[in-house]
Amino acid sequence: MTLSYSDTRKKLDQITAEMVGLIRKYDLDAASPFDVIAVARAKISDERDYIRFLELSLEGRIYGEYGEALQKQIDQEAKQAEAAKKLN
């Protein structure tokens, strides 16, 4: 399955919105990104919400990395097109 950059951004926005809902619901206030899982484990009382939190974390990471790779590819193609214009 190949996603466009736009589709990837939309999916990341959906993941973020759902994650923000869980963060607000459980008042998750980790001091650093390294503490997020420990804080979530301590504060999220519903096992389904905790599992969803972990799923969203993983999905966000995957889509984020995919989006970064797509952006690099887009930037590289733009540079190549610009270089080709200069040669003509």
ABEGO torsion letter per residue (X at the ends): XBBBAAAAAAAAAAAAAAAAAAAAAAGBBBABAAAAAAAAAAABABAAAAAAAAAAAAAAAAAAAAAAAAAAAAAAAAAAAAAAAAAX
